Amino acid sequence: MNQKTMQVTDGMVVSLSYVLSASNERTHQKLEKQGVKQIIQGRQQIVPGVEQALYGMSVGDEKEITVEPAAGYGETNPAAVQTLSRSSVPSFAKATPGQRLRLLHKKSGELRRATVVDVQSDTIVLDFNHPLAGKTLQYQLRVDEIRPATPEEIESGQVAAS
């Protein structure tokens, strides 16, 4: 079976080009991001709405889709917005609203990302939601390549460097 007749199914490595658009209601700015991504289909390596849309596509196919928050980066979680004491974390001294921070969680040791929402003299408000949480996303997709994943790729869950 050649690439032109292959269709996207689980266990296939899919190389895709995309344009992602989303509006930011607070600032009325439109985010637009272009990229190329390689995934193993069916392994949840891309938002669910995009993964679902890829099924059945072939090399060269293009599609425009709208992804609602539940099938994208999820709904905004109000509990993920936290107010912290600025004195407890000296690195916040120069933080400004809108700034993205990477923070090391003391208990779990995991690196977490947050957006600075507000800065006062003694507190800082951080939003740990994904920046695209709660947003309806528009994607323009194009499948550039399809091939079966190797046993090593299936085992590791990672596409081998080409």
Buried (B, 14 or more C-beta within 10 A) or exposed (E): EEEEEBBBBEEBBBBBBBBBBBBEEEEEEEEEEEEEBBBBBBBEBBBBBBBEBBEEBEBEBEBEBEBEBEBBBBEBEEEBBEEBEBEEBEEBEEBEEEBEBEBEEEEEEEEEBBBBBEBEEEBBBBBBBBBBBBBBBBBBBBBBBBBEBEEEBBEEEBBEEE
